[in-house]
Structures are given as C-alpha cells and as structure tokens.
C-alpha cells in the first residue's frame, strides 16, 4: 500500500506533467496547423504581416540587418527596420558575427515578449513600441516537422502524467509481492529446496541485469545528485552474485539463525 505522502506526490507529479506538457503540446499543435510544408518566403514587410496574428515559420530575404549585435550569454541579436517603422530582431542561440549573417534567414517569427522587448530596447536594438517589434528565432529545424514531433512527445508525456499514479500503485504492489516471494523462497522448507533455489537465482539474474545497466549506461548520472550510479551498481552486483551462486548457503544461514 502507498502512504498518504506517496499518493499525494504521485498525483501532484502527474498533474504537473499534464499541465506543463499540455500547454507545450497545444502550442506545438497550433504551430503544426499554422506552418506550411515550407517556410513562407518573402521580404521583411511580408514576414511582419504574416506574424501579426501569431507565430509563423518564415524565410526573410534581403532584409537590411544592422551589424550592431548584442551578444549576451552566448546569444546574438541583429535587428532590421521596415519602411513602416516596424522592426524584427533576429535571435541566434550562439555567438554570431555580423559577417556571418546571411541576407536570407529562416526561423519562427512572433510578437516579442515584454521581457525580450526590455532586453533589446535597453541595448538599443529596437526603437519602436512593444507592438511594433517582432522576435525571430533563427533555426534550421523548427518548422512543421519539428512541430509534429513536439505534438507527439507532449502527448506521450501527458499520457505519462495520467499514468503516474496507476504505475506507482502497480509498482508498490509488485514490490510487496516481490518481497513476499523472496522471503518465502529464503524460508521455504527443505522439501522445496530446488524450487526455492531457482527463485533466488532468478532474483540474482534480475539484480545482475540492473547492475550491468547501471555500470554501462549510468556513467554520467548521480543518484539524488550525490552518488554516482556506478558506485551503487557494484554492491548490487555483489548481492546478485550471492543470490546466483550461494542460494543454498543463504537459506542455511537463515535457518541456523532462526534455530538459535
């Protein structure tokens, strides 16, 4: 049985997953519906017009990108102004020099957020009011296919969120059943020796498999942010060896200790 804390934690974690990836999934779904199979190609005014109602996947050609780049924490910004006074700030997720900026840039353009607007306004990259500035995230893989992948992944995480409590409940039952069957095998009468040994060796195989995964795949992971997973795998591997090669010895030791 799960404790009250475990029940509350499982439900809260599931609800958080559903809420977070539900929001992200809806944005990805909206992008998938809005984006074409290819980015919309056009000049700066065309891109500004396409983004008035929301995010859009575009290729801006021939824009007069200014070379005053503001680089902060590995990000690069370049701005361009249309004849109407509206502006687009192109954002790269890495350091880019002015001469590397192509006259044709592809990415997702959208109305700039207040936080981003304050940053670019303070650095002098935008002079217009909030509603006349767009932000364009330059990228090569952020189109319709990426939106489709986002919908799929977010759907899977939402389903996982709904399933966390049932899975946690099932694992709790399985853990209790595993403990009871292992206890029964260790304390089975001598007449059931062969079956008990098989059960214990099966537990050893499972433990050895888990330890092997920890040693091979857990090199860069920490348990609770402190203990490297391989360090924990070695004691588990030792316990697995005892279950595999010394099951009768384990049963004999327990029987002897109970007879005292």
C-alpha positions in Angstrom: 0.0 0.0 0.0 1.1 3.5 -0.7 1.5 6.0 2.1 -0.6 9.2 2.0 2.6 11.2 1.1 3.3 8.8 -1.8 -0.3 9.1 -3.1 -0.2 13.0 -2.9 3.2 13.1 -4.5 2.2 10.8 -7.4 -1.0 12.7 -8.1 0.8 16.1 -7.9 3.7 15.0 -10.2 1.2 13.6 -12.7 -0.9 16.8 -12.6 2.3 18.9 -13.2 3.3 16.8 -16.2 -0.2 17.0 -17.7 -0.4 20.8 -17.2 3.2 21.6 -18.4 3.2 19.3 -21.5 -0.5 20.1 -22.2 0.4 23.7 -22.6 3.5 22.9 -24.7 1.6 20.4 -26.7 -1.2 23.0 -27.6 1.5 25.4 -28.7 3.1 22.7 -30.9 -0.3 21.8 -32.3 -1.1 25.4 -33.1 2.3 25.7 -34.9 1.6 22.5 -36.8 -1.7 23.9 -38.0 -0.3 27.3 -38.9 3.0 26.3 -40.5 3.2 25.3 -44.1 5.2 22.4 -45.5 7.8 25.0 -46.4 8.6 28.3 -44.7 6.8 31.4 -46.1 9.3 33.2 -48.3 9.3 37.0 -48.6 10.9 40.3 -47.7 10.8 41.9 -44.3 7.3 43.5 -44.7 5.8 40.2 -45.8 7.3 38.5 -42.7 5.9 41.2 -40.4 2.5 40.9 -42.0 2.5 37.1 -41.6 3.3 37.4 -37.9 0.6 39.9 -36.9 -1.8 37.1 -35.8 0.8 34.9 -34.1 3.8 32.7 -34.7 4.8 31.8 -38.3 7.6 29.9 -40.0 9.3 32.2 -42.5 12.3 32.9 -44.6 13.2 36.6 -44.7 15.1 37.5 -47.8 17.0 40.7 -48.4 16.4 42.3 -45.0 18.7 45.2 -44.1 20.1 43.5 -40.9 22.1 46.0 -38.9 25.5 44.9 -37.7 25.2 46.2 -34.1 24.9 42.8 -32.5 24.1 42.5 -28.8 25.7 39.3 -27.5 24.6 38.1 -24.1 25.4 34.7 -22.6 26.1 33.1 -25.9 23.1 34.6 -27.8 23.4 37.0 -30.7 20.8 39.6 -31.8 20.5 41.5 -35.1 17.8 44.0 -35.9 16.2 45.2 -39.1 13.6 48.0 -39.7 10.9 48.1 -42.4 9.8 51.3 -44.1 6.7 51.2 -42.0 8.8 51.6 -38.8 8.1 48.0 -37.6 11.2 46.1 -36.6 12.4 42.5 -36.4 15.1 41.3 -34.0 16.7 38.1 -35.2 18.0 35.9 -32.3 20.6 33.2 -32.7 21.2 30.8 -29.8 25.0 31.1 -30.3 27.6 33.8 -30.9 27.4 35.1 -34.5 29.4 37.8 -36.1 27.9 40.3 -38.4 29.6 39.0 -41.5 28.2 35.5 -40.8 24.6 36.7 -41.1 23.1 35.7 -44.4 20.8 38.0 -46.2 18.3 35.1 -46.1 17.4 33.9 -42.6 14.9 31.1 -41.7 13.1 30.8 -38.4 10.0 31.4 -36.3 8.8 35.0 -36.1 6.3 36.1 -33.5 5.3 39.2 -31.4 8.1 39.9 -29.0 7.5 39.1 -25.3 7.7 42.0 -22.8 10.8 40.5 -21.2 12.7 40.2 -24.5 11.5 43.6 -25.5 13.0 45.2 -22.5 16.3 43.5 -23.2 16.6 44.6 -26.8 15.2 48.1 -26.0 17.8 48.6 -23.4 20.6 47.5 -25.7 19.4 49.9 -28.5 18.5 47.1 -30.9 14.9 48.2 -31.1 13.5 51.8 -31.1 9.8 51.1 -31.7 7.0 50.4 -29.2 6.3 46.9 -28.0 3.5 46.2 -30.5 5.7 47.1 -33.5 8.6 44.8 -32.7 8.8 41.1 -33.6 11.3 38.5 -32.4 12.6 35.9 -34.9 14.3 32.8 -33.5 16.7 31.7 -36.3 16.8 27.9 -36.6 17.1 25.2 -39.2 14.8 22.6 -37.7 11.9 24.5 -36.2 9.3 24.1 -38.9 6.3 21.8 -39.4 8.2 18.6 -38.9 9.5 19.8 -35.6 6.0 20.9 -34.5 4.7 17.5 -35.4 7.4 15.9 -33.2 6.5 18.3 -30.4 2.9 17.2 -30.5 3.8 13.5 -30.4 6.3 14.0 -27.5 4.0 16.2 -25.5 1.1 13.7 -26.0 3.3 10.9 -24.6 4.2 13.0 -21.6 0.6 13.9 -20.9 -0.3 10.2 -21.0 2.6 9.5 -18.7 1.2 12.2 -16.3 -2.2 10.5 -16.2 -0.5 7.1 -15.7 1.9 8.0 -12.9 -0.4 7.2 -10.1 -1.6 3.8 -11.5 2.0 2.9 -12.4 3.2 3.9 -8.9 0.4 1.8 -7.4 1.3 -1.2 -9.5 4.9 -0.9 -8.6 4.1 -0.7 -5.0 2.0 -3.9 -5.3 4.8 -5.6 -7.3 7.4 -4.6 -4.8 5.3 -6.1 -2.0 4.8 -9.3 -4.0 8.5 -9.5 -4.8 9.4 -9.1 -1.1 6.9 -11.7 0.0 8.0 -14.3 -2.7 11.7 -13.7 -1.9 11.0 -14.1 1.8 9.1 -17.3 1.1 12.0 -18.7 -1.0 14.5 -17.9 1.7 12.4 -19.6 4.4 10.9 -22.5 2.4 11.2 -25.9 4.0 13.9 -28.3 2.8 11.4 -30.3 0.8 11.1 -27.3 -1.5 14.8 -26.7 -1.8 15.1 -27.0 -5.6 12.2 -24.6 -6.3 13.4 -22.1 -3.7 17.0 -22.1 -5.2 15.5 -21.4 -8.7 13.5 -18.5 -7.3 16.6 -17.0 -5.6 18.8 -17.4 -8.7 16.1 -15.6 -10.7 16.3 -12.7 -8.3 20.1 -12.7 -8.8 19.7 -12.5 -12.6 17.4 -9.5 -12.3 19.8 -7.8 -9.9 22.8 -8.5 -12.2 20.9 -7.1 -15.1 20.1 -3.9 -13.3 23.7 -3.6 -12.0 25.0 -4.1 -15.6 22.7 -1.3 -16.9 23.9 1.0 -14.1 27.6 0.3 -14.9 27.2 0.7 -18.7 24.6 3.5 -19.0 24.9 5.3 -15.7 28.4 6.7 -16.1 27.3 10.4 -16.1 24.4 10.1 -13.6 24.2 10.8 -9.9 21.6 9.3 -7.5 20.0 12.2 -5.6 22.6 14.4 -7.2 25.3 12.9 -4.9 26.1 9.3 -5.5 27.4 8.2 -9.0 25.2 5.4 -10.3 28.1 3.0 -11.0 29.2 3.2 -7.3 25.8 1.9 -6.3 25.9 -0.8 -9.1 28.9 -2.6 -7.6 27.2 -3.5 -4.3 24.1 -4.6 -6.2 26.3 -6.8 -8.4 27.8 -8.3 -5.3 24.3 -9.1 -3.9 23.4 -10.6 -7.3 26.4 -12.9 -7.1 25.3 -14.2 -3.7 21.8 -14.9 -5.0 23.1 -16.6 -8.1 25.9 -18.7 -6.6 25.1 -19.2 -3.0 21.3 -19.5 -2.6 21.6 -22.7 -0.5 24.2 -21.1 1.8 21.8 -18.1 2.3 19.0 -20.5 3.2 21.2 -22.5 5.5 22.4 -19.4 7.3 18.9 -18.1 7.9 17.7 -21.4 9.1 20.6 -21.6 11.5 20.0 -18.1 12.9 16.3 -18.9 13.4 17.1 -22.1 15.2 19.1 -20.3 17.9 
